[in-house]
Every structure is written in structure tokens, then in C-alpha cells.
Amino acid sequence: MSVHNVQVFLARDARWTLEVDDPLQVRQYFTSRAAAVAAGLKTAIAEHVALLVHGVHGEPDEILLKERDGERRP
């Protein structure tokens, strides 16, 4: 999979959305921000990519997760 980042944001229907920049993955919807962030964190760690969490009004609350040494683990 070629994922570069994972984003969590508030959708227009008041659900929290987890979106991965991989066209093969579908958006996931959650009723709470905490659940969406937990799922996003799990995905970002598994893929060794950045997690970007947007605030309620669209302002970013950045949580960047990248390997410190720049290497991917198997």
C-alpha cells in the first residue's frame, strides 16, 4: 500500500471521518473524535506515516508520526 498520510476531520454530517490517501481504501466514519483519532493512530503507526487531526472548525491539530531515523520497520 502506498499511503502517505492519514487524516481525521469533522464531516458535514457531524461525524468524524478517517481518510487515508490510498484510493483503494474507503473513508471510515465515527460518532466521536476520540474513536476516529484512535483508528487513525493505529493506521498511521502501521503504515509509518503522518497523522493529521483537524480541529472542530477545520483548524489543524497536527500529530505527526514518523520514524525518527527515517527507516521503515518490516
Backbone bond lengths (Angstrom), bond angles and torsions (degrees), N, CA, C in turn:
res aa  C-N    CA-C-N  psi(-1)  N-CA   C-N-CA  omega(-1)  CA-C   N-CA-C  phi
1 M - - - 1.459 - - 1.519 108.71 -
2 S 1.310 117.85 141.07 1.456 121.93 -178.71 1.523 111.02 -110.19
3 V 1.304 116.28 65.66 1.458 122.13 179.52 1.524 108.56 -86.80
4 H 1.341 116.48 133.59 1.453 120.77 178.12 1.520 112.22 -108.19
5 N 1.327 117.49 -29.47 1.460 120.02 175.81 1.522 110.42 -158.61
6 V 1.316 113.57 164.21 1.458 122.86 179.27 1.526 106.09 -126.66
7 Q 1.338 117.19 135.14 1.459 120.58 -178.89 1.524 111.02 -126.39
8 V 1.317 114.71 142.48 1.464 122.26 173.24 1.527 106.60 -119.79
9 F 1.333 116.30 127.93 1.462 119.53 179.38 1.526 110.22 -150.75
10 L 1.315 115.35 163.45 1.458 122.46 179.34 1.523 109.05 -84.95
11 A 1.331 116.61 122.98 1.468 121.33 179.44 1.525 109.77 -82.20
12 R 1.311 115.80 168.53 1.472 120.70 -178.95 1.523 112.78 -64.43
13 D 1.330 117.28 -24.80 1.466 120.04 -179.18 1.530 112.38 -90.81
14 A 1.338 117.23 17.67 1.463 125.01 176.35 1.525 113.73 70.33
15 R 1.330 117.66 15.07 1.464 120.13 172.52 1.526 107.65 -100.19
16 W 1.304 115.58 152.35 1.458 121.03 176.53 1.515 108.53 -86.75
17 T 1.321 115.91 138.55 1.448 122.29 -173.55 1.518 110.50 -117.91
18 L 1.331 114.80 137.30 1.456 122.02 172.42 1.513 106.59 -109.47
19 E 1.333 115.75 120.97 1.459 120.63 -178.28 1.521 109.40 -126.49
20 V 1.311 114.74 130.83 1.458 122.49 177.83 1.522 106.88 -111.58
21 D 1.335 117.09 138.67 1.463 119.56 -176.43 1.533 113.23 -79.67
22 D 1.307 115.59 40.88 1.463 122.60 175.36 1.525 107.18 -115.72
23 P 1.330 118.67 119.06 1.467 120.35 -176.61 1.526 114.19 -62.74
24 L 1.316 117.19 -16.01 1.465 120.08 179.16 1.528 112.68 -83.45
25 Q 1.322 117.29 -11.16 1.462 120.35 -179.82 1.525 110.44 -102.55
26 V 1.308 115.59 142.65 1.458 121.00 178.91 1.523 109.94 -94.26
27 R 1.316 115.17 153.96 1.463 119.96 175.06 1.521 109.20 -62.45
28 Q 1.314 114.44 146.37 1.457 120.23 175.14 1.519 106.97 -115.05
29 Y 1.323 116.65 142.64 1.460 121.71 -178.62 1.520 110.18 -117.54
30 F 1.336 115.75 143.58 1.456 122.86 -178.02 1.522 109.46 -135.48
31 T 1.317 116.81 152.36 1.468 120.61 179.25 1.526 112.24 -83.29
32 S 1.333 117.66 -13.96 1.461 119.12 178.59 1.525 110.68 -134.07
33 R 1.316 114.73 152.74 1.466 120.12 178.50 1.522 110.06 -65.59
34 A 1.323 117.25 -38.73 1.466 121.09 -179.08 1.524 111.70 -59.68
35 A 1.320 117.13 -42.53 1.471 120.44 179.47 1.521 110.76 -66.67
36 A 1.321 117.14 -39.87 1.465 120.81 179.33 1.528 110.86 -67.04
37 V 1.330 116.52 -40.98 1.463 120.55 179.30 1.526 110.03 -66.19
38 A 1.322 117.74 -40.82 1.467 120.88 178.39 1.527 110.96 -60.77
39 A 1.316 116.82 -44.76 1.465 120.97 178.39 1.524 110.71 -66.41
40 G 1.330 116.23 -40.43 1.460 120.48 178.46 1.520 112.08 -65.02
41 L 1.319 116.74 -39.95 1.459 121.78 178.36 1.526 110.48 -63.05
42 K 1.307 116.01 -44.34 1.464 120.82 178.73 1.531 110.39 -60.46
43 T 1.320 116.95 -44.57 1.462 121.55 179.69 1.525 111.09 -66.16
44 A 1.328 117.44 -45.09 1.463 121.37 -178.69 1.528 111.51 -62.69
45 I 1.310 116.61 -40.64 1.464 119.93 178.48 1.530 110.16 -66.36
46 A 1.311 116.27 -44.42 1.469 120.19 -179.32 1.517 112.10 -62.43
47 E 1.332 116.64 -36.29 1.463 121.48 -177.11 1.529 113.17 -94.58
48 H 1.344 117.51 -6.17 1.466 122.56 -178.89 1.528 111.03 58.40
49 V 1.333 115.44 48.75 1.466 120.54 -178.45 1.519 110.45 -130.73
50 A 1.318 115.88 175.55 1.458 122.41 -179.85 1.524 111.22 -76.57
51 L 1.327 114.96 145.51 1.466 122.43 172.88 1.518 106.91 -114.56
52 L 1.325 116.41 124.42 1.458 121.52 178.04 1.519 107.65 -115.56
53 V 1.340 116.05 118.27 1.461 121.37 -179.51 1.514 107.96 -108.37
54 H 1.326 116.24 119.21 1.457 121.56 179.51 1.518 109.65 -86.54
55 G 1.327 115.70 148.88 1.450 121.11 177.97 1.522 111.70 -78.48
56 V 1.304 115.96 179.16 1.460 122.06 -177.34 1.520 111.77 -59.95
57 H 1.309 117.88 -39.06 1.461 121.28 -177.53 1.519 112.35 -101.84
58 G 1.319 115.85 23.41 1.451 120.17 175.71 1.514 115.44 89.94
59 E 1.352 117.90 -7.83 1.450 118.56 178.29 1.524 108.25 -72.40
60 P 1.312 117.42 138.91 1.465 118.44 -179.66 1.519 112.45 -77.21
61 D 1.310 115.52 136.59 1.459 124.02 167.36 1.517 103.31 -111.93
62 E 1.327 117.35 93.65 1.454 119.72 -170.54 1.522 112.08 -78.11
63 I 1.299 114.50 131.88 1.451 122.48 170.90 1.520 104.30 -127.03
64 L 1.302 116.79 102.65 1.457 119.85 -176.46 1.524 109.24 -99.89
65 L 1.296 115.63 124.58 1.454 121.18 179.46 1.520 108.41 -118.61
66 K 1.279 116.26 108.51 1.461 121.08 177.50 1.520 107.32 -138.84
67 E 1.284 116.35 153.25 1.449 120.94 175.74 1.516 107.99 -62.44
68 R 1.298 118.00 131.76 1.452 121.08 -178.25 1.522 112.14 -65.16
69 D 1.315 116.32 -35.73 1.452 119.28 -179.01 1.527 112.56 -88.69
70 G 1.321 117.20 -1.19 1.449 121.91 178.29 1.513 114.69 78.49
71 E 1.308 117.75 0.14 1.454 120.53 179.97 1.531 110.29 -97.32
72 R 1.313 114.52 146.59 1.469 120.32 176.08 1.519 109.17 -90.08
73 R 1.302 115.04 141.74 1.455 119.11 174.73 1.516 108.85 -94.72
74 P 1.325 117.12 148.58 1.477 118.94 178.81 1.488 113.05 -67.11
